């Protein structure tokens, strides 16, 4: 029965991965201005003049490079090549280093601030692209971004990484990734994705200093970011790691549970790996609080107020995070949570005309005012969920 369940799960996700990427290949490329459109709405209407985000383009690069690495399907490489070329031509700040936050539809700089989160995603994508192509230029660029983050963002006094800077790396008043975020110097989100990027870079460049950076980042999580009383993640901090928010983000909880263990695994430190297995289980148990009876994961909780929206990306992360917890513990209830997340996605998040919708509102209705493609709506969480679970099933069968 278990073998049959895993085989069916893998088969469905292989089909879903193909459908997700087919959508992006069909709708996202802009044949007039190059690169990819910056916005496509819920009804698949393209906004040709929308700004184009660094995060979106980096995640497209990562997704198609990773899909090739996962499947060997050469049809994914042209999209990766396209993203790599466009990013290097338009997003890279050749004068001051790093990437612009956004460009306009003509490729001209729009928002020029240096958001370390975006730089981390580009590092992550370059590292994956190198694994696809063995292109030394991609590896060189990834290593260069690592040094840039360490030079400008790393806090040598308190450790951790500062959130954002002006174009020329000076302090900036508005540090936020988005309008909903707290305006603080350090965030869980940026630390998580620097860790994710450094982990991927270490796979192609096992540098001793990078190793130390990864271990220190893990320690930032275990010492400051993870609340050991609740096992949820603290989200926002000042420069001295004082907690500045008490919002619970269930999707980030379950995402961090498996990403932290992945980071520990690349270090090769057996003791650290065992510690992170235990932590991963504790975080996953905390994230279960965010599951509804239909298998979907709620967005977040602010004090006593539960935000009963169900966005696409926490569902994707739940698929991986709970599967990972099952692999650690052998407790089949975690595998069921993973499968239930996928069943909820099939019922409520998969769109009839391609891709996944943004999510459901508090009344369980589709959030039709949100994007299919946009600054934050990318093929990364959902394609990665498919690829990660497929890869893990392949090792378990």
ABEGO torsion letter per residue (X at the ends): XAAAAAAAAAAAAAAAAAAAAAAAAAAABBAAAEEBBABBBAAGBBBAABBBBAAAAAAAAAAAAAAAAAAGBAAAAAAAAAAAAAAAAAABBAAAEEBBABBBAAGBBBBABBBAAAAAAAAAAAAAAAAAAGBAAAAAAAAAAAAAAAAAABBAAAEEBBABBBAAGBBBABABABAABBBBABBAAAAAAAAAAAAAAAAABBBAAAAAAAAAAAAAAAAAABBAAAGBBBABBBAAGBBABABBBAAAAAAAAAAAAAAAAAAGBAAAAAAAAAAAAAAAAAAAAABBAAGBBBABBBEABBBABBBAAAAAAAAAAAAAAAAAAGBAAAAAAAAAAAAAAAAAABBAAEEBBAEBBAAGBBBAABBABBAABBAAAAAAAAAAAAAAAAAAX
